[in-house]
């Protein structure tokens, strides 16, 4: 059986420090599972998911980038031609939020100004990040903030549909100007 041609193909990249839950979010969304042992991503992993939304078919090409500094030279290469991005931070590790500028700089250098959804991950755990700081960063640097838990499968689908909405809005605004 032949797969229908998608109306849109979007390259989505996951950005954020090692251990923030990028791979868990991708695994939960793409495969609806969460392996017991997920090691650190080495380099990047590519995943594809085709979804239907509002009568349109989307092919999502999802890049899960390793968060280690050793891979920082590869970030721009993986971010090239991205349609949008997720910046993920771990609410139990405040430093992971503070590295947003490094990640966004690599993204924007490679892909230009593209939509970004910031994910506050691990909402099943107690936060040690100042909520006001989270809002300040979200309002000044990204298009949307979504709180998720890959472990409990909370708002994972919402994060992806949220980014799709932002990308569609961004593209239609660019077409009008």
N, CA, C and O atoms as a DFTB+ gen file, in Angstrom:
708 C
 N C O
     1  1       0.839      -1.178       0.000
     2  2       0.000       0.000       0.000
     3  2       0.887       1.246       0.000
     4  3       1.792       1.376       0.825
     5  1       0.623       2.137      -0.915
     6  2       1.451       3.327      -1.064
     7  2       1.043       4.401      -0.056
     8  3      -0.142       4.659       0.154
     9  1       2.035       5.010       0.553
    10  2       1.773       6.093       1.495
    11  2       1.429       7.350       0.720
    12  3       2.127       7.696      -0.234
    13  1       0.352       8.051       1.116
    14  2       0.008       9.289       0.413
    15  2       1.108      10.343       0.573
    16  3       1.821      10.362       1.577
    17  1       1.234      11.200      -0.410
    18  2       2.226      12.274      -0.361
    19  2       1.802      13.303       0.692
    20  3       0.663      13.769       0.680
    21  1       2.712      13.656       1.600
    22  2       2.343      14.636       2.626
    23  2       2.142      16.028       2.026
    24  3       2.770      16.392       1.032
    25  1       1.256      16.793       2.653
    26  2       1.047      18.186       2.257
    27  2       2.235      19.048       2.697
    28  3       2.593      20.022       2.034
    29  1       2.829      18.671       3.819
    30  2       3.966      19.418       4.370
    31  2       4.998      18.436       4.904
    32  3       4.654      17.390       5.454
    33  1       6.265      18.788       4.734
    34  2       7.360      18.068       5.366
    35  2       8.090      19.090       6.232
    36  3       8.598      20.094       5.731
    37  1       8.136      18.828       7.519
    38  2       8.785      19.737       8.450
    39  2       9.953      19.036       9.129
    40  3       9.826      17.920       9.632
    41  1      11.089      19.714       9.130
    42  2      12.253      19.240       9.885
    43  2      12.204      19.911      11.253
    44  3      12.258      21.136      11.361
    45  1      12.103      19.095      12.286
    46  2      12.045      19.590      13.658
    47  2      13.294      19.138      14.398
    48  3      13.688      17.975      14.307
    49  1      13.914      20.050      15.126
    50  2      15.112      19.688      15.875
    51  2      14.877      19.881      17.369
    52  3      14.211      20.823      17.799
    53  1      15.438      18.970      18.138
    54  2      15.386      19.038      19.594
    55  2      16.712      19.558      20.100
    56  3      17.762      18.988      19.802
    57  1      16.673      20.637      20.863
    58  2      17.863      21.280      21.405
    59  2      17.795      21.258      22.924
    60  3      16.712      21.311      23.507
    61  1      18.936      21.181      23.548
    62  2      18.983      21.235      25.007
    63  2      20.131      20.390      25.526
    64  3      20.652      19.512      24.838
    65  1      20.507      20.683      26.757
    66  2      21.636      20.000      27.395
    67  2      21.376      18.501      27.524
    68  3      20.241      18.037      27.411
    69  1      22.433      17.772      27.759
    70  2      22.322      16.332      27.954
    71  2      21.502      16.042      29.217
    72  3      21.637      16.731      30.228
    73  1      20.664      15.027      29.141
    74  2      19.891      14.599      30.307
    75  2      18.611      15.361      30.587
    76  3      17.983      15.137      31.622
    77  1      18.200      16.267      29.687
    78  2      16.977      17.042      29.948
    79  2      15.713      16.297      29.536
    80  3      14.610      16.692      29.913
    81  1      15.870      15.205      28.752
    82  2      14.715      14.400      28.370
    83  2      14.310      14.504      26.915
    84  3      13.192      14.136      26.554
    85  1      15.207      15.001      26.074
    86  2      14.882      15.142      24.641
    87  2      14.526      13.786      24.025
    88  3      13.498      13.647      23.361
    89  1      15.380      12.797      24.250
    90  2      15.155      11.477      23.664
    91  2      13.878      10.849      24.212
    92  3      13.138      10.208      23.466
    93  1      13.614      11.021      25.486
    94  2      12.384      10.481      26.079
    95  2      11.153      11.109      25.440
    96  3      10.177      10.411      25.164
    97  1      11.185      12.404      25.202
    98  2      10.052      13.077      24.558
    99  2       9.836      12.557      23.141
   100  3       8.703      12.301      22.731
   101  1      10.930      12.403      22.396
   102  2      10.830      11.896      21.028
   103  2      10.298      10.466      21.028
   104  3       9.401      10.140      20.250
   105  1      10.837       9.618      21.885
   106  2      10.405       8.219      21.971
   107  2       8.919       8.134      22.315
   108  3       8.178       7.340      21.735
   109  1       8.500       8.958      23.258
   110  2       7.100       8.948      23.693
   111  2       6.190       9.380      22.539
   112  3       5.140       8.777      22.314
   113  1       6.588      10.410      21.821
   114  2       5.739      10.935      20.743
   115  2       5.730      10.033      19.509
   116  3       4.667       9.699      18.986
   117  1       6.900       9.647      19.054
   118  2       6.999       8.904      17.793
   119  2       6.559       7.458      17.960
   120  3       5.859       6.923      17.101
   121  1       6.961       6.817      19.055
   122  2       6.733       5.380      19.222
   123  2       5.745       5.045      20.342
   124  3       5.431       3.876      20.567
   125  1       5.257       6.072      21.045
   126  2       4.348       5.904      22.177
   127  2       4.889       4.888      23.172
   128  3       4.153       4.047      23.688
   129  1       6.182       4.982      23.427
   130  2       6.807       4.099      24.405
   131  2       7.939       4.845      25.088
   132  3       8.379       5.902      24.636
   133  1       8.388       4.280      26.164
   134  2       9.503       4.873      26.886
   135  2      10.379       3.741      27.403
   136  3      10.073       3.138      28.431
   137  1      11.477       3.447      26.688
   138  2      12.360       2.368      27.135
   139  2      12.867       2.639      28.553
   140  3      13.065       3.788      28.947
   141  1      13.071       1.575      29.298
   142  2      13.529       1.713      30.686
   143  2      14.909       2.375      30.761
   144  3      15.149       3.219      31.626
   145  1      15.795       2.000      29.876
   146  2      17.149       2.548      29.882
   147  2      17.378       3.357      28.617
   148  3      17.439       2.803      27.520
   149  1      17.505       4.652      28.769
   150  2      17.841       5.501      27.630
   151  2      19.174       6.154      27.951
   152  3      19.285       6.939      28.892
   153  1      20.169       5.826      27.168
   154  2      21.477       6.443      27.376
   155  2      21.534       7.793      26.689
   156  3      20.556       8.225      26.080
   157  1      22.650       8.446      26.783
   158  2      22.841       9.728      26.109
   159  2      22.892       9.530      24.606
   160  3      23.453       8.553      24.110
   161  1      22.301      10.467      23.894
   162  2      22.343      10.425      22.438
   163  2      23.738      10.817      21.977
   164  3      24.280      11.837      22.404
   165  1      24.309      10.010      21.113
   166  2      25.623      10.302      20.556
   167  2      25.402      10.924      19.181
   168  3      24.876      10.274      18.277
   169  1      25.803      12.180      19.028
   170  2      25.597      12.868      17.750
   171  2      24.152      13.260      17.582
   172  3      23.682      14.203      18.218
   173  1      23.433      12.537      16.722
   174  2      22.016      12.830      16.501
   175  2      21.300      11.574      16.060
   176  3      21.882      10.696      15.424
   177  1      20.032      11.504      16.407
   178  2      19.164      10.409      15.972
   179  2      18.048      11.017      15.137
   180  3      17.531      12.089      15.449
   181  1      17.689      10.317      14.076
   182  2      16.645      10.782      13.170
   183  2      15.412       9.899      13.327
   184  3      15.514       8.672      13.338
   185  1      14.247      10.533      13.448
   186  2      12.976       9.821      13.561
   187  2      11.992      10.468      12.597
   188  3      12.080      11.666      12.324
   189  1      11.052       9.673      12.078
   190  2      10.049      10.195      11.163
   191  2       8.667       9.782      11.654
   192  3       8.451       8.635      12.045
   193  1       7.745      10.721      11.630
   194  2       6.357      10.416      11.990
   195  2       5.452      11.166      11.032
   196  3       5.652      12.354      10.780
   197  1       4.458      10.473      10.498
   198  2       3.476      11.086       9.611
   199  2       2.179      11.205      10.400
   200  3       1.695      10.228      10.972
   201  1       1.623      12.413      10.423
   202  2       0.378      12.638      11.149
   203  2      -0.605      13.399      10.266
   204  3      -0.217      14.091       9.325
   205  1      -1.872      13.256      10.591
   206  2      -2.922      14.010       9.909
   207  2      -3.464      15.010      10.916
   208  3      -3.742      14.669      12.065
   209  1      -3.608      16.243      10.466
   210  2      -4.131      17.296      11.351
   211  2      -4.909      18.290      10.505
   212  3      -4.387      18.835       9.533
   213  1      -6.156      18.521      10.880
   214  2      -7.028      19.466      10.163
   215  2      -7.102      19.139       8.670
   216  3      -7.103      20.041       7.832
   217  1      -7.163      17.856       8.347
   218  2      -7.301      17.439       6.955
   219  2      -6.025      17.506       6.129
   220  3      -6.055      17.286       4.918
   221  1      -4.907      17.808       6.775
   222  2      -3.628      17.887       6.071
   223  2      -2.691      16.803       6.606
   224  3      -2.738      16.439       7.781
   225  1      -1.844      16.303       5.714
   226  2      -0.885      15.266       6.084
   227  2       0.497      15.902       6.284
   228  3       1.010      16.593       5.403
   229  1       1.077      15.660       7.440
   230  2       2.390      16.207       7.786
   231  2       3.390      15.070       7.958
   232  3       3.121      14.081       8.639
   233  1       4.535      15.232       7.334
   234  2       5.654      14.316       7.579
   235  2       6.634      15.084       8.454
   236  3       7.194      16.099       8.039
   237  1       6.831      14.591       9.661
   238  2       7.734      15.238      10.600
   239  2       9.049      14.473      10.619
   240  3       9.094      13.290      10.953
   241  1      10.102      15.163      10.257
   242  2      11.447      14.604      10.293
   243  2      12.086      15.189      11.548
   244  3      12.431      16.370      11.589
   245  1      12.237      14.355      12.563
   246  2      12.601      14.812      13.906
   247  2      14.049      14.441      14.204
   248  3      14.428      13.271      14.170
   249  1      14.848      15.462      14.496
   250  2      16.258      15.272      14.835
   251  2      16.434      15.464      16.334
   252  3      16.109      16.518      16.881
   253  1      16.946      14.447      16.979
   254  2      17.250      14.469      18.408
   255  2      18.764      14.635      18.529
   256  3      19.526      13.700      18.284
   257  1      19.182      15.833      18.907
   258  2      20.615      16.144      18.960
   259  2      21.208      15.829      20.324
   260  3      20.601      16.114      21.357
   261  1      22.385      15.248      20.321
   262  2      23.101      15.012      21.569
   263  2      23.412      16.338      22.247
   264  3      23.771      17.310      21.582
   265  1      23.275      16.380      23.566
   266  2      23.457      17.635      24.287
   267  2      24.865      17.901      24.777
   268  3      25.147      18.982      25.294
   269  1      25.751      16.937      24.623
   270  2      27.110      17.103      25.138
   271  2      27.855      18.178      24.347
   272  3      27.655      18.334      23.143
   273  1      28.709      18.907      25.040
   274  2      29.514      19.945      24.393
   275  2      30.363      19.391      23.260
   276  3      30.679      20.111      22.313
   277  1      30.736      18.116      23.348
   278  2      31.569      17.503      22.307
   279  2      30.892      17.558      20.941
   280  3      31.566      17.515      19.912
   281  1      29.570      17.652      20.927
   282  2      28.836      17.672      19.660
   283  2      28.458      19.077      19.216
   284  3      27.734      19.241      18.234
   285  1      28.938      20.092      19.928
   286  2      28.523      21.466      19.615
   287  2      28.904      21.879      18.194
   288  3      28.209      22.688      17.579
   289  1      29.997      21.335      17.670
   290  2      30.407      21.673      16.306
   291  2      29.421      21.142      15.267
   292  3      29.320      21.687      14.168
   293  1      28.701      20.086      15.613
   294  2      27.752      19.481      14.680
   295  2      26.379      20.141      14.713
   296  3      25.579      19.941      13.799
   297  1      26.094      20.923      15.747
   298  2      24.745      21.469      15.944
   299  2      24.247      22.255      14.739
   300  3      23.123      22.053      14.279
   301  1      25.075      23.141      14.239
   302  2      24.627      23.968      13.116
   303  2      24.315      23.107      11.899
   304  3      23.355      23.369      11.174
   305  1      25.121      22.089      11.680
   306  2      24.891      21.180      10.553
   307  2      23.522      20.500      10.687
   308  3      22.772      20.426       9.714
   309  1      23.197      20.008      11.875
   310  2      21.923      19.340      12.085
   311  2      20.744      20.314      12.055
   312  3      19.633      19.939      11.679
   313  1      20.989      21.547      12.446
   314  2      19.914      22.540      12.479
   315  2      19.620      23.138      11.105
   316  3      18.576      23.762      10.913
   317  1      20.515      22.958      10.166
   318  2      20.343      23.536       8.831
   319  2      18.998      23.143       8.245
   320  3      18.620      21.971       8.268
   321  1      18.286      24.113       7.725
   322  2      16.988      23.951       7.071
   323  2      15.892      23.443       8.007
   324  3      14.916      22.851       7.547
   325  1      16.037      23.664       9.296
   326  2      14.980      23.287      10.237
   327  2      13.753      24.163      10.012
   328  3      13.868      25.357       9.736
   329  1      12.586      23.557      10.134
   330  2      11.319      24.295      10.048
   331  2      10.964      24.901      11.397
   332  3      10.287      25.926      11.473
   333  1      11.427      24.254      12.456
   334  2      11.140      24.705      13.811
   335  2      11.949      23.879      14.786
   336  3      12.574      22.887      14.412
   337  1      11.931      24.301      16.051
   338  2      12.758      23.622      17.046
   339  2      12.068      23.599      18.401
   340  3      11.212      24.424      18.718
   341  1      12.484      22.616      19.176
   342  2      12.139      22.550      20.588
   343  2      13.401      22.841      21.367
   344  3      14.453      22.264      21.089
   345  1      13.308      23.736      22.346
   346  2      14.389      23.881      23.313
   347  2      13.873      23.262      24.598
   348  3      12.874      23.715      25.156
   349  1      14.558      22.221      25.070
   350  2      14.101      21.482      26.245
   351  2      15.032      21.776      27.414
   352  3      16.255      21.729      27.280
   353  1      14.425      22.083      28.577
   354  2      15.222      22.187      29.793
   355  2      14.576      21.351      30.885
   356  3      13.388      21.032      30.830
   357  1      15.380      21.007      31.870
   358  2      14.967      20.140      32.970
   359  2      14.683      21.018      34.178
   360  3      15.569      21.717      34.671
   361  1      13.442      20.979      34.650
   362  2      13.042      21.854      35.764
   363  2      13.751      21.520      37.071
   364  3      13.636      22.276      38.036
   365  1      14.483      20.403      37.128
   366  2      15.240      20.064      38.335
   367  2      16.696      20.527      38.238
   368  3      17.475      20.344      39.173
   369  1      17.055      21.131      37.096
   370  2      18.436      21.593      36.878
   371  2      18.406      22.995      36.247
   372  3      18.351      23.116      35.023
   373  1      18.443      24.045      37.066
   374  2      18.318      25.421      36.560
   375  2      19.331      25.786      35.479
   376  3      19.021      26.583      34.593
   377  1      20.527      25.223      35.535
   378  2      21.555      25.558      34.550
   379  2      21.118      25.181      33.134
   380  3      21.579      25.791      32.169
   381  1      20.245      24.194      32.993
   382  2      19.823      23.769      31.653
   383  2      18.968      24.832      30.968
   384  3      18.919      24.894      29.740
   385  1      18.303      25.659      31.749
   386  2      17.547      26.786      31.188
   387  2      18.491      27.907      30.770
   388  3      18.267      28.572      29.759
   389  1      19.527      28.107      31.538
   390  2      20.442      29.232      31.292
   391  2      21.292      29.054      30.030
   392  3      21.923      30.012      29.585
   393  1      21.323      27.864      29.450
   394  2      22.101      27.630      28.227
   395  2      21.300      27.876      26.950
   396  3      21.764      27.555      25.856
   397  1      20.104      28.440      27.082
   398  2      19.229      28.616      25.922
   399  2      19.884      29.457      24.824
   400  3      19.719      29.158      23.642
   401  1      20.621      30.499      25.195
   402  2      21.217      31.379      24.182
   403  2      22.206      30.634      23.281
   404  3      22.245      30.873      22.074
   405  1      22.999      29.738      23.860
   406  2      23.955      28.960      23.062
   407  2      23.218      28.100      22.041
   408  3      23.617      28.029      20.879
   409  1      22.155      27.455      22.473
   410  2      21.384      26.583      21.587
   411  2      20.685      27.392      20.496
   412  3      20.709      27.010      19.326
   413  1      20.068      28.497      20.875
   414  2      19.351      29.304      19.882
   415  2      20.309      29.952      18.886
   416  3      19.974      30.102      17.711
   417  1      21.481      30.331      19.343
   418  2      22.469      30.905      18.428
   419  2      22.860      29.894      17.345
   420  3      22.937      30.242      16.166
   421  1      23.103      28.655      17.745
   422  2      23.440      27.611      16.773
   423  2      22.284      27.390      15.803
   424  3      22.495      27.243      14.599
   425  1      21.066      27.367      16.329
   426  2      19.881      27.168      15.487
   427  2      19.731      28.302      14.483
   428  3      19.607      28.056      13.283
   429  1      19.742      29.529      14.960
   430  2      19.496      30.684      14.084
   431  2      20.616      30.894      13.077
   432  3      20.366      31.347      11.961
   433  1      21.848      30.570      13.457
   434  2      22.970      30.668      12.519
   435  2      22.760      29.710      11.354
   436  3      23.046      30.049      10.206
   437  1      22.259      28.513      11.651
   438  2      22.101      27.486      10.623
   439  2      20.802      27.595       9.839
   440  3      20.780      27.339       8.636
   441  1      19.719      27.974      10.513
   442  2      18.394      27.888       9.890
   443  2      17.709      29.240       9.717
   444  3      16.630      29.313       9.130
   445  1      18.323      30.315      10.223
   446  2      17.627      31.589      10.226
   447  2      16.624      31.601      11.369
   448  3      16.596      30.691      12.196
   449  1      15.803      32.640      11.404
   450  2      14.808      32.761      12.479
   451  2      13.664      31.804      12.203
   452  3      12.873      32.024      11.286
   453  1      13.572      30.747      12.988
   454  2      12.494      29.763      12.860
   455  2      11.769      29.677      14.204
   456  3      12.330      30.038      15.239
   457  1      10.536      29.203      14.187
   458  2       9.775      29.090      15.438
   459  2      10.426      28.128      16.431
   460  3      10.996      27.103      16.056
   461  1      10.322      28.493      17.710
   462  2      10.870      27.671      18.781
   463  2       9.823      27.531      19.884
   464  3       9.245      28.517      20.341
   465  1       9.596      26.298      20.296
   466  2       8.773      26.014      21.465
   467  2       9.719      25.570      22.574
   468  3      10.529      24.662      22.393
   469  1       9.600      26.227      23.725
   470  2      10.410      25.861      24.882
   471  2       9.622      24.850      25.711
   472  3       8.455      25.067      26.035
   473  1      10.276      23.751      26.044
   474  2       9.641      22.705      26.840
   475  2      10.282      22.659      28.218
   476  3      11.484      22.434      28.360
   477  1       9.447      22.879      29.232
   478  2       9.872      22.663      30.617
   479  2       9.534      21.203      30.907
   480  3       8.374      20.858      31.137
   481  1      10.547      20.361      30.894
   482  2      10.317      18.922      31.007
   483  2      10.448      18.442      32.456
   484  3      11.036      19.108      33.308
   485  1       9.888      17.286      32.692
   486  2       9.925      16.591      33.986
   487  2       9.003      17.250      35.001
   488  3       9.371      17.418      36.163
   489  1       7.785      17.629      34.554
   490  2       6.840      18.279      35.469
   491  2       6.296      17.317      36.518
   492  3       5.574      17.727      37.426
   493  1       6.642      16.036      36.393
   494  2       6.277      15.073      37.429
   495  2       7.207      15.191      38.643
   496  3       6.974      14.570      39.680
   497  1       8.261      16.000      38.494
   498  2       9.218      16.202      39.581
   499  2       9.113      17.627      40.124
   500  3       8.630      18.532      39.443
   501  1       9.568      17.805      41.345
   502  2       9.557      19.120      41.993
   503  2      10.493      20.084      41.252
   504  3      11.641      19.746      40.963
   505  1       9.997      21.271      40.954
   506  2      10.815      22.251      40.242
   507  2      11.731      23.002      41.196
   508  3      11.338      23.359      42.307
   509  1      12.963      23.234      40.743
   510  2      13.877      24.096      41.494
   511  2      14.228      25.328      40.656
   512  3      15.126      26.095      41.004
   513  1      13.504      25.504      39.548
   514  2      13.707      26.668      38.688
   515  2      12.662      27.706      39.067
   516  3      11.487      27.387      39.249
   517  1      13.104      28.945      39.181
   518  2      12.197      30.039      39.516
   519  2      11.166      30.204      38.397
   520  3      11.548      30.466      37.256
   521  1       9.863      30.056      38.693
   522  2       8.838      30.157      37.649
   523  2       8.837      31.514      36.939
   524  3       8.529      31.595      35.750
   525  1       9.178      32.567      37.665
   526  2       9.239      33.891      37.047
   527  2      10.373      33.946      36.028
   528  3      10.230      34.573      34.978
   529  1      11.485      33.303      36.321
   530  2      12.611      33.238      35.378
   531  2      12.199      32.472      34.120
   532  3      12.537      32.872      33.006
   533  1      11.471      31.375      34.303
   534  2      10.991      30.595      33.164
   535  2      10.124      31.480      32.265
   536  3      10.294      31.479      31.046
   537  1       9.209      32.224      32.855
   538  2       8.318      33.094      32.071
   539  2       9.097      34.202      31.366
   540  3       8.811      34.518      30.211
   541  1      10.076      34.793      32.046
   542  2      10.902      35.835      31.429
   543  2      11.615      35.305      30.190
   544  3      11.604      35.939      29.135
   545  1      12.232      34.140      30.331
   546  2      12.954      33.541      29.209
   547  2      11.982      33.211      28.081
   548  3      12.249      33.509      26.917
   549  1      10.867      32.602      28.427
   550  2       9.881      32.206      27.413
   551  2       9.362      33.428      26.653
   552  3       9.288      33.407      25.425
   553  1       9.005      34.486      27.374
   554  2       8.443      35.675      26.726
   555  2       9.443      36.393      25.842
   556  3       9.057      37.007      24.848
   557  1      10.723      36.329      26.186
   558  2      11.711      37.090      25.425
   559  2      12.408      36.285      24.324
   560  3      12.990      36.874      23.413
   561  1      12.358      34.959      24.392
   562  2      13.206      34.186      23.481
   563  2      12.491      33.155      22.611
   564  3      13.050      32.727      21.602
   565  1      11.271      32.741      22.969
   566  2      10.615      31.661      22.226
   567  2       9.178      32.034      21.883
   568  3       8.645      33.036      22.361
   569  1       8.566      31.206      21.045
   570  2       7.201      31.466      20.608
   571  2       6.147      30.893      21.546
   572  3       5.018      31.381      21.587
   573  1       6.507      29.870      22.290
   574  2       5.535      29.213      23.160
   575  2       6.269      28.410      24.217
   576  3       7.377      27.925      23.985
   577  1       5.643      28.270      25.383
   578  2       6.175      27.456      26.479
   579  2       5.165      26.354      26.766
   580  3       3.971      26.615      26.918
   581  1       5.655      25.121      26.837
   582  2       4.793      23.992      27.183
   583  2       5.503      23.152      28.239
   584  3       6.689      22.849      28.113
   585  1       4.765      22.781      29.280
   586  2       5.310      21.944      30.335
   587  2       4.943      20.488      30.037
   588  3       3.790      20.181      29.732
   589  1       5.936      19.595      30.128
   590  2       5.712      18.199      29.775
   591  2       6.304      17.242      30.803
   592  3       7.138      17.607      31.632
   593  1       5.836      16.011      30.711
   594  2       6.465      14.881      31.387
   595  2       6.417      13.715      30.418
   596  3       5.347      13.176      30.137
   597  1       7.581      13.325      29.904
   598  2       7.635      12.156      29.021
   599  2       7.304      10.903      29.821
   600  3       6.660       9.992      29.300
   601  1       7.731      10.845      31.067
   602  2       7.491       9.682      31.921
   603  2       5.996       9.427      32.083
   604  3       5.537       8.290      31.967
   605  1       5.236      10.495      32.351
   606  2       3.792      10.360      32.560
   607  2       2.984      10.655      31.293
   608  3       1.754      10.661      31.327
   609  1       3.672      10.898      30.187
   610  2       3.024      11.234      28.912
   611  2       2.073      12.424      29.052
   612  3       0.952      12.392      28.545
   613  1       2.523      13.462      29.737
   614  2       1.728      14.674      29.914
   615  2       2.172      15.739      28.919
   616  3       3.332      16.152      28.909
   617  1       1.247      16.174      28.094
   618  2       1.437      17.295      27.163
   619  2       2.485      17.042      26.076
   620  3       2.935      17.989      25.430
   621  1       2.876      15.801      25.865
   622  2       3.872      15.508      24.833
   623  2       3.275      15.784      23.454
   624  3       3.884      16.478      22.640
   625  1       2.080      15.240      23.188
   626  2       1.409      15.522      21.912
   627  2       1.150      17.018      21.760
   628  3       1.301      17.573      20.672
   629  1       0.762      17.664      22.853
   630  2       0.491      19.103      22.832
   631  2       1.724      19.898      22.407
   632  3       1.607      20.893      21.692
   633  1       2.889      19.468      22.840
   634  2       4.127      20.157      22.451
   635  2       4.315      20.105      20.940
   636  3       4.638      21.114      20.313
   637  1       4.111      18.926      20.359
   638  2       4.291      18.782      18.911
   639  2       3.217      19.545      18.131
   640  3       3.532      20.241      17.166
   641  1       1.963      19.421      18.539
   642  2       0.913      20.158      17.814
   643  2       1.098      21.655      18.011
   644  3       0.792      22.445      17.118
   645  1       1.598      22.043      19.172
   646  2       1.876      23.460      19.415
   647  2       2.938      23.996      18.475
   648  3       2.804      25.098      17.942
   649  1       3.995      23.217      18.268
   650  2       5.041      23.658      17.346
   651  2       4.517      23.688      15.914
   652  3       4.845      24.601      15.156
   653  1       3.706      22.701      15.533
   654  2       3.126      22.717      14.185
   655  2       2.294      23.977      13.961
   656  3       2.384      24.603      12.905
   657  1       1.488      24.347      14.948
   658  2       0.669      25.561      14.842
   659  2       1.538      26.800      14.673
   660  3       1.251      27.665      13.845
   661  1       2.599      26.877      15.467
   662  2       3.487      28.040      15.395
   663  2       4.173      28.106      14.025
   664  3       4.308      29.186      13.449
   665  1       4.603      26.954      13.506
   666  2       5.253      26.921      12.187
   667  2       4.263      27.359      11.112
   668  3       4.609      28.169      10.252
   669  1       3.048      26.842      11.148
   670  2       2.034      27.209      10.145
   671  2       1.738      28.716      10.205
   672  3       1.657      29.379       9.171
   673  1       1.582      29.237      11.403
   674  2       1.324      30.669      11.584
   675  2       2.503      31.492      11.069
   676  3       2.305      32.485      10.370
   677  1       3.708      31.090      11.404
   678  2       4.931      31.770      10.986
   679  2       5.025      31.810       9.463
   680  3       5.354      32.844       8.882
   681  1       4.736      30.681       8.824
   682  2       4.827      30.602       7.359
   683  2       3.741      31.436       6.692
   684  3       4.007      32.090       5.684
   685  1       2.529      31.427       7.227
   686  2       1.476      32.216       6.602
   687  2       1.739      33.714       6.766
   688  3       1.408      34.499       5.877
   689  1       2.328      34.117       7.890
   690  2       2.693      35.530       8.075
   691  2       3.770      35.945       7.088
   692  3       3.734      37.055       6.557
   693  1       4.729      35.061       6.840
   694  2       5.799      35.373       5.887
   695  2       5.249      35.476       4.460
   696  3       5.711      36.293       3.664
   697  1       4.258      34.637       4.152
   698  2       3.663      34.702       2.814
   699  2       2.882      35.994       2.605
   700  3       2.800      36.500       1.486
   701  1       2.306      36.530       3.686
   702  2       1.526      37.761       3.573
   703  2       2.404      38.999       3.443
   704  3       1.982      40.009       2.878
   705  1       3.627      38.921       3.969
   706  2       4.482      40.118       3.944
   707  2       5.280      40.251       2.675
   708  3       6.039      41.209       2.521
